[in-house]
Amino acid sequence: MSNSPTVTRSTAMSLVSLVCVLALLHFGRDVLEPIVLASMLSLIIAPLIRSMRHMGLGRVSATFAAIIFVTTGIIGIGVVLTSQLVSVTTEIPQYRAAIQSKLAIVRQITERPFAHIEAEMKAVSSNGFPSAETVLQNEKILPSSQKQPIPVEIRKPQPTPTETITRLLSSISGPVGEAFLVLVLLIFILLDHESLRDRAIRLTGQSEVGKTIKALGDATEGVSRFFFSQCLVNTAFAIIIALALWAAGVPHAFLFGALSGLLRFVPYLGALIAGGIITLFVAAIDPGWTLAIVCMAFFGATEVLVANWVEPKVYGHSSGLSPLAVMVSALFWGALWGPVGLLLSTPLTLCLVVAGRHISALEPITILFADTPNVDDAHRFFHRLLAADTDAIVSDAQVFLRKFSFAKYCDHILIPGLALGIHDFENGLIEKTQQNKIRTTIATLAETVSQASYDSDKKHKRRSISMLDANVGAHLRHMRKKRLGRWQGSLNVPSRSVVLCAGFDSERDDLLSELFVLALRESHIDARSFSFGDRQEDPGKDGTDLVSTVFVAYPLASTLAAWIPIVHELRSSLPHALIVTIRLLSEEHLAEQSIVNQHVDMVLRSFEEGLAFVAPDRAPLH
């Protein structure tokens, strides 16, 4: 309870800071927009400048050459697009009749069902009831005609030539002035790039130099690569659409191709808007619907191909943001900064996501918006284990096992994932019902792996395990005995071909032993298991020569005293066998390794090391 005021105060300060940032972004739009635009353009031009510097140009020369090249290209494209746009606006009256007739057809097709429903509902509602007009006539209270008001028209005076020129200049000066400001800021940012980085590092302090350099490098390199690649992809997309429209005989194909490429910078919605505009224009110029449908189908197919095959090949699986994050960022920045915010939404959010990997204050943004959450495979396994999502766990395991061994799966996913829940198990934070579901899920996973290892030539359906005692390892051993017999296999095997796995009669030791048995048998090693003190499983002296290695579960600090004499007894019973134990790094409360070393022949660190240790002595299963 003493921490409650501190938490409340921290939450209040966070909310106040968030409100201040949002207010700054909204009310400082006129100042921040040119700076952000110039910064993003600098990231786009940076690869071009590096290429020119590799060609032998100096930093200043390469910077101005890149700026002149890009500016000239933008101005040239802008002039051509403007001329075509003016031409389209002058030709619109020619297509007005076609547009109106097709809109009437579309309206008739879409409104006909609703009109029919409305007529039926009116007929039903008025059945048996006089209309309002009839009632008024019967009661003779129809309103008398009133005098029509005299229409008044207000006309503005014709603007003088001076006012016309002033209005034209004011409408042009705004965008032109902002573009000039962005250009000036871009030049200074590119020329002062290294100095700006040094200032940012100095601002964060010497204690955070490494983290700051890493964050700046990741953000600039990631966003620069993504945005530059996106420009190349969208340019290629615009050229393809323009050539296709030109080949189909659509006028102003270059204009609509460029429009498609520009609108693709707006996530998801841009491509839909561009496709809709092209379809409407083609429908207006063509008397039928065939050309419009063909153009729409080609645009859609090209967009699907580029979005799902070309873009992943060019700049990775995705932009680094989840699809929902892209939409949310577009809505957020679009609401704050309008069209400019829509264009910059993805790179701005990507910068925040990258920075959140290094700055703790921005970490929630990375968790919420990153393409893949910052959760490793072990945590994901544990989360699905708590949710009893057995199908997902088994499916992921099968995908993993197509490339790697079950021993590696245990080392990197299964055992570390189980270790995450030990504290909750010991403190009663997981309910009994949920514990039983977890045990059932583990047993089902192990049974699936064991079925595949025992008979890989046959396809087995995963069996549902409905009832299970508290010891998963004992259950797995019992199931193996049902399949292979009392000794878990034949005793008529070559000498020193059997590997034993042993431990205390506890849930932890039995599970580790059984998992390692599965890992060994997957590699066709004759592995079997038993519990300490279970004398019924002793095959007698004739069976001692069959064992080459005994893997004993690594002791906990609380069981070390009982573990030592049992190991000595094993050594005397199996004098020719090696005694080995595996100290898993993901486990806690283990005994001191210096003491354990005195009683075993080898201490390994993973199931994979254990598998490699006995691999030269592997024998086929019997």
C-alpha positions in Angstrom: 0.0 0.0 0.0 2.9 2.3 0.6 3.8 2.3 -3.1 0.3 3.3 -4.2 0.9 7.1 -4.0 4.1 6.7 -5.9 2.5 4.7 -8.7 -0.4 7.2 -8.9 2.0 10.1 -9.1 4.0 8.4 -11.8 0.9 7.6 -13.8 -0.3 11.2 -13.5 3.1 12.5 -14.7 3.0 10.1 -17.6 -0.4 11.3 -18.6 0.6 15.0 -18.3 3.7 14.3 -20.4 1.6 12.6 -23.1 -0.9 15.4 -23.2 2.0 17.9 -23.5 3.5 16.0 -26.4 0.2 15.7 -28.2 -0.4 19.5 -27.8 3.1 20.2 -29.0 2.5 18.1 -32.1 -0.8 19.7 -32.8 -0.2 23.4 -32.2 3.4 23.2 -33.4 2.5 21.7 -36.7 3.6 24.7 -38.8 7.1 24.5 -37.3 7.4 20.7 -37.0 6.1 19.7 -40.4 9.0 21.3 -42.4 11.6 19.9 -40.0 10.2 16.4 -40.2 9.8 16.5 -44.0 13.3 17.6 -44.4 14.6 14.9 -42.0 12.7 12.2 -43.8 13.9 13.5 -47.2 17.5 13.4 -45.9 17.0 9.7 -45.1 15.8 9.1 -48.6 18.6 10.9 -50.3 21.3 9.5 -47.9 21.9 6.3 -50.0 22.3 8.4 -53.1 24.8 10.6 -51.4 26.8 7.6 -50.2 26.8 6.2 -53.7 28.2 9.4 -55.1 30.8 9.6 -52.4 31.9 6.1 -53.4 32.4 7.4 -56.9 35.0 9.9 -55.6 33.0 13.0 -54.9 33.5 14.9 -51.7 30.8 15.2 -49.0 29.7 18.7 -50.0 29.8 18.0 -53.7 27.9 14.8 -53.3 25.3 16.5 -51.2 24.6 19.3 -53.6 24.7 17.0 -56.6 22.1 14.7 -55.0 19.9 17.6 -54.1 20.1 19.1 -57.6 19.4 15.7 -59.1 16.4 15.0 -56.9 15.0 18.6 -57.1 15.3 18.7 -60.9 13.5 15.4 -61.2 10.7 16.5 -58.8 10.2 19.8 -60.7 10.2 18.1 -64.1 7.7 15.5 -63.0 5.6 18.2 -61.4 5.5 20.3 -64.5 4.5 17.4 -66.7 1.8 16.2 -64.2 0.5 19.8 -63.8 0.1 20.1 -67.6 -1.7 16.8 -67.8 -3.9 17.7 -64.9 -4.9 20.9 -66.6 -5.7 19.0 -69.7 -7.9 16.5 -67.8 -9.9 19.3 -66.2 -10.5 20.9 -69.6 -11.7 17.6 -71.0 -14.0 16.7 -68.1 -17.1 18.4 -69.8 -16.7 16.1 -72.7 -17.2 13.1 -70.5 -20.0 14.6 -68.4 -22.8 12.9 -70.3 -21.1 9.5 -70.1 -20.4 10.0 -66.4 -24.0 11.0 -65.7 -25.5 8.1 -67.7 -23.3 5.5 -65.9 -23.9 7.0 -62.6 -27.7 6.8 -63.3 -27.3 3.1 -64.2 -25.3 2.4 -61.0 -27.7 4.4 -58.9 -30.6 2.5 -60.4 -29.0 -0.9 -59.8 -28.1 0.0 -56.2 -31.3 1.8 -55.3 -33.8 -0.6 -56.9 -33.8 -3.2 -54.0 -34.1 -0.5 -51.4 -36.9 1.3 -53.2 -38.8 -2.0 -53.6 -38.4 -2.7 -49.8 -39.5 0.9 -49.0 -42.6 0.6 -51.2 -43.5 -2.7 -49.6 -43.1 -1.3 -46.1 -45.3 1.7 -47.0 -48.0 -0.5 -48.4 -48.0 -2.6 -45.2 -47.9 0.4 -42.9 -50.8 2.2 -44.7 -53.0 -0.9 -45.1 -56.4 -0.1 -43.4 -55.5 3.4 -42.3 -56.5 6.7 -44.1 -53.7 8.8 -45.4 -52.9 12.2 -43.7 -54.2 14.0 -46.8 -57.6 12.3 -46.6 -57.9 13.2 -42.9 -57.1 16.8 -43.6 -59.7 17.0 -46.4 -62.4 15.4 -44.3 -61.8 17.8 -41.5 -61.4 20.7 -43.9 -58.3 22.0 -42.3 -56.1 22.0 -45.3 -53.8 25.0 -45.1 -54.5 27.8 -47.5 -52.0 28.9 -50.1 -49.6 31.5 -48.9 -47.8 34.1 -50.9 -44.5 33.0 -52.3 -41.6 35.0 -51.0 -39.7 37.2 -53.4 -36.3 35.7 -54.1 -33.3 37.8 -53.2 -30.0 37.2 -54.9 -26.7 38.6 -53.4 -24.0 39.1 -55.9 -20.4 39.8 -55.1 -18.7 42.5 -57.0 -16.3 41.4 -59.8 -12.7 41.2 -58.5 -10.3 43.7 -59.9 -7.2 42.4 -61.8 -5.1 43.4 -58.8 -7.2 41.3 -56.4 -7.1 38.4 -58.8 -3.3 38.5 -59.1 -3.0 38.9 -55.3 -5.2 35.9 -54.6 -3.3 33.8 -57.2 0.0 34.7 -55.7 -1.2 34.0 -52.1 -2.5 30.5 -53.1 0.9 29.7 -54.8 3.1 31.3 -52.2 2.0 29.0 -49.4 3.0 25.6 -50.9 6.0 27.2 -52.8 7.2 28.9 -49.6 6.9 25.7 -47.6 8.7 23.7 -50.3 11.5 26.3 -50.3 11.8 26.1 -46.5 11.9 22.3 -46.6 14.7 22.5 -49.3 16.8 24.9 -47.2 16.3 22.7 -44.1 17.2 19.6 -46.1 20.5 21.2 -47.3 21.5 22.2 -43.8 20.6 18.8 -42.3 22.6 16.9 -45.0 25.6 19.2 -44.6 25.5 19.2 -40.8 24.6 15.5 -40.4 27.6 14.4 -38.4 27.4 17.5 -36.2 23.7 16.8 -35.4 24.6 13.2 -34.4 27.3 14.4 -32.1 24.9 17.0 -30.5 22.3 14.3 -29.9 24.9 12.0 -28.3 26.2 14.9 -26.1 22.6 15.7 -25.1 22.0 12.2 -23.8 25.1 12.2 -21.7 28.3 10.1 -21.7 26.7 7.3 -19.7 24.3 6.5 -22.6 26.7 7.0 -25.5 26.7 3.4 -26.7 22.9 3.1 -26.5 22.4 6.4 -28.2 24.7 5.6 -31.1 23.0 2.2 -31.5 19.5 3.8 -31.5 20.5 6.5 -34.0 22.2 4.1 -36.3 19.3 1.6 -36.3 16.7 4.3 -36.8 18.5 6.2 -39.6 19.6 3.0 -41.4 16.3 1.2 -41.0 14.1 4.1 -42.0 16.5 5.2 -44.8 16.6 1.7 -46.3 12.8 1.2 -46.0 11.9 4.6 -47.4 14.4 4.5 -50.3 13.3 1.0 -51.2 9.7 2.1 -51.0 10.4 4.9 -53.4 11.9 2.5 -55.9 9.0 0.1 -55.6 6.4 2.8 -56.0 8.2 4.3 -58.9 8.3 0.9 -60.6 4.6 0.4 -59.8 3.8 3.8 -61.4 5.7 2.9 -64.5 3.9 -0.4 -64.9 0.4 1.1 -64.4 1.2 4.0 -66.8 2.5 1.6 -69.5 -0.6 -0.6 -69.1 -3.0 2.3 -69.4 -1.1 3.6 -72.4 -1.3 0.2 -74.1 -5.0 0.1 -73.4 -5.5 3.5 -75.1 -6.4 5.4 -71.9 -5.5 9.1 -72.3 -3.2 10.8 -69.7 -1.8 7.4 -68.7 1.4 9.1 -67.3 -0.7 11.2 -64.9 -2.7 8.2 -63.5 0.5 6.1 -63.3 2.2 8.8 -61.2 -0.9 9.2 -59.1 -0.9 5.5 -58.3 2.8 5.6 -57.3 2.3 8.7 -55.0 -0.9 7.4 -53.4 0.9 4.1 -52.5 2.8 6.0 -49.9 -0.4 6.2 -48.0 -0.8 2.9 -46.2 -3.5 0.6 -47.6 -6.0 3.4 -48.4 -3.8 5.0 -51.0 -3.9 2.0 -53.4 -7.7 1.7 -53.1 -8.1 5.4 -53.8 -5.8 5.3 -56.9 -7.6 2.2 -58.2 -11.0 3.8 -57.7 -10.0 7.0 -59.5 -8.5 5.1 -62.5 -11.7 2.9 -62.8 -14.0 6.0 -62.7 -12.0 7.8 -65.3 -11.8 4.8 -67.7 -15.6 4.2 -67.2 -16.2 7.9 -68.2 -14.2 7.7 -71.4 -15.4 4.3 -72.6 -19.0 3.8 -73.6 -19.0 0.3 -72.1 -17.8 -1.4 -69.0 -15.3 -3.8 -70.4 -12.2 -1.5 -70.4 -13.0 -0.2 -66.9 -13.3 -3.8 -65.5 -10.1 -4.9 -67.2 -8.1 -1.9 -65.9 -9.5 -2.4 -62.4 -8.6 -6.1 -62.5 -5.0 -5.4 -63.8 -4.5 -2.7 -61.1 -5.7 -5.0 -58.3 -3.6 -8.0 -59.5 -0.5 -5.7 -59.8 -1.1 -4.3 -56.3 -1.5 -7.8 -54.8 1.7 -9.0 -56.5 3.7 -6.0 -55.5 2.5 -6.0 -51.9 2.8 -9.7 -51.2 5.8 -10.7 -53.3 7.9 -7.8 -54.5 8.0 -5.7 -51.3 9.0 -8.6 -49.0 11.8 -9.4 -51.5 13.0 -5.8 -51.7 12.9 -4.6 -48.1 12.2 -7.6 -45.9 9.1 -9.2 -44.6 7.4 -5.9 -43.8 8.0 -2.4 -42.8 8.7 -3.6 -39.2 5.2 -2.6 -38.1 2.2 -4.8 -37.7 -0.7 -4.1 -40.2 -2.9 -2.8 -37.4 -0.1 -0.4 -36.3 0.2 0.9 -39.8 -3.5 1.8 -39.9 -3.5 3.3 -36.4 -0.4 5.4 -37.2 -2.0 6.6 -40.4 -5.1 7.6 -38.5 -3.1 9.3 -35.8 -0.7 11.3 -37.9 -3.4 12.0 -40.5 -5.6 13.5 -37.8 -2.7 15.6 -36.5 -1.0 16.8 -39.7 -3.4 16.0 -42.5 -2.1 14.7 -45.9 1.5 15.3 -44.8 0.9 13.1 -41.7 -0.5 10.3 -43.9 2.6 10.3 -46.0 4.9 10.3 -43.0 2.9 8.1 -40.7 4.8 4.9 -41.5 8.4 6.3 -41.3 7.6 8.3 -38.2 6.1 5.4 -36.3 9.0 3.1 -37.5 11.5 5.6 -36.0 9.6 5.4 -32.7 9.5 1.6 -32.8 13.2 1.4 -33.4 14.0 3.9 -30.7 11.8 2.0 -28.3 14.2 -1.0 -28.5 16.9 1.2 -26.9 14.9 3.8 -24.9 12.9 2.5 -22.0 10.4 5.3 -22.1 9.4 4.4 -25.7 9.4 0.6 -25.1 5.5 0.4 -24.9 5.4 1.8 -28.5 7.7 -1.0 -29.7 5.6 -3.7 -27.8 2.3 -2.4 -29.3 3.3 -1.5 -32.8 6.3 -3.7 -33.8 5.7 -6.4 -36.4 6.8 -9.1 -34.0 6.4 -8.5 -30.3 9.5 -8.6 -28.1 8.7 -12.1 -26.9 11.1 -15.0 -27.4 10.0 -18.5 -28.2 10.2 -19.7 -24.6 7.9 -16.9 -23.4 5.5 -17.6 -26.3 5.5 -21.3 -25.4 4.8 -20.4 -21.7 1.9 -18.0 -22.7 0.3 -20.6 -24.9 0.8 -23.2 -22.2 -1.1 -21.1 -19.7 -3.8 -20.6 -22.3 -3.9 -24.4 -22.9 -3.5 -23.8 -26.6 -2.3 -27.3 -27.3 -2.8 -27.2 -31.0 -0.6 -24.1 -31.5 2.1 -25.6 -29.3 2.2 -28.9 -31.2 2.0 -27.1 -34.5 5.0 -24.8 -33.6 6.9 -27.8 -32.3 6.4 -29.7 -35.5 7.6 -26.8 -37.6 10.7 -26.5 -35.3 11.4 -30.2 -35.5 11.5 -30.2 -39.3 14.8 -28.2 -39.1 16.2 -29.0 -35.6 16.3 -31.9 -33.1 14.0 -32.4 -30.2 17.0 -31.9 -27.9 17.4 -28.4 -29.2 13.7 -27.8 -28.8 13.9 -28.8 -25.2 17.1 -26.6 -24.6 15.7 -23.5 -26.2 11.9 -23.6 -25.9 10.3 -26.3 -23.8 12.5 -26.3 -20.6 13.1 -22.5 -20.5 9.4 -22.1 -21.0 8.6 -24.4 -18.1 11.1 -22.7 -16.0 9.2 -19.4 -16.3 6.3 -21.0 -14.4 8.2 -22.6 -11.6 7.8 -19.6 -9.3 4.0 -19.4 -10.0 3.6 -23.1 -9.4 5.5 -23.0 -6.1 3.6 -20.0 -4.8 0.1 -21.2 -5.8 -0.4 -18.5 -8.4 -1.7 -21.1 -10.9 -4.9 -22.8 -10.1 -5.2 -26.5 -9.8 -7.4 -26.8 -12.9 -4.9 -24.8 -15.0 -2.0 -26.9 -13.6 -3.7 -30.1 -14.9 -4.3 -28.5 -18.3 -0.6 -27.6 -18.4 0.4 -31.2 -17.6 -2.0 -32.5 -20.2 -0.5 -30.2 -22.8 3.1 -31.3 -22.0 2.1 -35.0 -22.1 0.3 -34.5 -25.5 3.3 -32.7 -26.9 5.6 -35.5 -25.7 3.3 -38.2 -27.0 3.2 -36.6 -30.4 7.0 -36.5 -30.6 7.3 -40.1 -29.3 4.8 -41.4 -31.8 6.8 -39.9 -34.6 10.1 -41.3 -33.3 8.8 -44.8 -32.7 7.3 -45.3 -36.2 8.2 -42.5 -38.7 6.8 -44.5 -41.6 3.2 -44.4 -40.4 1.1 -41.3 -39.9 -0.3 -41.1 -36.4 -3.1 -38.8 -35.3 -2.4 -36.9 -32.1 -4.3 -38.5 -29.3 -6.1 -36.4 -26.8 -5.1 -37.1 -23.2 -8.0 -36.4 -20.9 -6.9 -37.8 -17.6 -3.4 -37.5 -16.2 -1.8 -37.8 -12.8 0.4 -35.2 -11.2 3.6 -36.7 -12.6 3.9 -36.1 -16.3 7.2 -38.0 -16.5 5.8 -41.1 -14.8 2.8 -41.0 -17.2 5.2 -40.9 -20.2 7.2 -43.8 -18.8 4.1 -45.8 -18.3 2.9 -45.2 -21.8 6.3 -46.3 -23.2 6.1 -49.5 -21.1 2.7 -50.2 -22.6 4.2 -49.9 -26.1 7.6 -51.6 -25.6 7.2 -53.9 -22.6 8.4 -53.9 -19.0 12.0 -53.2 -19.9 11.1 -50.5 -22.4 12.6 -52.6 -25.1 14.3 -55.9 -25.7 17.2 -57.1 -23.5 18.6 -59.0 -26.5 20.7 -56.1 -27.6 24.4 -55.6 -28.2 26.6 -54.9 -25.2 26.9 -51.3 -24.1 24.2 -50.1 -26.4 21.7 -48.9 -23.8 21.6 -45.4 -22.3 19.8 -45.0 -19.0 18.2 -41.8 -17.7 17.4 -41.7 -14.0 16.3 -39.4 -11.2 14.3 -39.1 -8.0 10.7 -40.1 -8.0 9.6 -36.4 -8.4 7.8 -34.5 -11.1 10.9 -32.5 -12.0 13.3 -35.4 -12.3 10.9 -37.7 -14.0 10.0 -35.1 -16.6 13.6 -34.2 -17.4 14.5 -37.9 -17.7 11.6 -38.6 -20.0 12.3 -35.6 -22.2 15.9 -36.6 -22.6 14.8 -40.2 -23.4 12.6 -38.8 -26.2 15.5 -36.7 -27.5 17.8 -39.7 -27.6 15.3 -42.1 -29.1 14.6 -39.5 -31.8 18.2 -40.0 -32.9 17.8 -43.8 -32.8 19.6 -44.3 -29.5 18.3 -47.0 -27.3 17.4 -44.9 -24.2 15.4 -46.0 -21.2 14.5 -44.5 -17.9 13.9 -45.4 -14.2 13.4 -43.8 -10.9 15.8 -44.1 -7.9 14.8 -46.8 -5.5 12.5 -48.6 -7.9 14.0 -52.1 -7.4 11.3 -53.7 -9.5 13.0 -52.3 -12.6 16.4 -54.0 -11.9 17.0 -56.5 -14.7 19.7 -58.2 -12.7 23.4 -58.7 -13.2 23.0 -60.0 -16.7 21.7 -56.6 -17.8 24.6 -54.5 -16.4 26.8 -55.0 -19.5 24.1 -53.6 -21.8 24.4 -50.1 -20.3 27.0 -47.7 -21.7 26.0 -44.4 -20.0 23.7 -43.3 -17.1 22.4 -39.8 -17.2 21.3 -38.8 -13.7 19.2 -35.7 -13.2 21.2 -32.8 -11.8 20.4 -32.4 -8.1 18.8 -29.5 -6.4 20.5 -28.0 -3.4 17.8 -29.5 -1.2 18.3 -33.0 -2.6 22.1 -33.1 -2.9 22.6 -35.1 0.4 20.3 -37.9 -0.8 21.6 -37.8 -4.3 25.3 -38.5 -3.5 24.8 -42.0 -2.0 22.5 -43.0 -4.8 25.1 -42.0 -7.4 27.7 -44.1 -5.5 25.3 -47.1 -5.6 24.8 -46.7 -9.3 28.5 -46.6 -9.9 29.0 -49.9 -7.9 26.0 -51.5 -9.7 27.2 -50.4 -13.2 31.0 -50.3 -12.9 31.5 -50.2 -16.7 29.0 -47.3 -17.3 29.8 -43.6 -17.4 27.8 -41.5 -14.9 26.9 -38.2 -16.5 24.6 -35.3 -15.5 23.2 -32.3 -17.3 23.1 -28.9 -15.5 20.5 -26.9 -17.4 21.2 -23.2 -17.4 17.5 -22.3 -17.2 17.0 -24.0 -13.8 17.4 -22.3 -10.4 18.2 -23.6 -6.9 20.7 -26.2 -8.2 23.5 -27.7 -6.1 27.0 -26.4 -6.4 28.7 -27.8 -9.4 32.1 -28.2 -7.7 30.5 -30.7 -5.4 28.6 -32.5 -8.1 31.9 -32.8 -10.2 33.4 -35.0 -7.5 30.7 -37.8 -7.9 30.1 -38.0 -11.7 32.3 -38.5 -14.8 31.0 -35.5 -16.7 28.7 -32.4 -16.2 27.1 -31.2 -19.4 25.1 -28.0 -20.0 22.3 -29.0 -22.4 20.4 -31.8 -24.0 22.3 -31.2 -27.2 25.6 -31.8 -25.5 24.2 -34.9 -24.0 23.1 -36.1 -27.4 26.5 -35.4 -28.8 28.2 -37.2 -25.9 26.5 -40.5 -26.7 26.2 -40.1 -30.5 29.3 -42.2 -31.4 27.8 -45.1 -29.4 24.3 -44.9 -30.9 22.6 -48.1 -31.8 19.4 -48.9 -33.6 16.2 -49.4 -31.6 14.9 -52.9 -30.9 
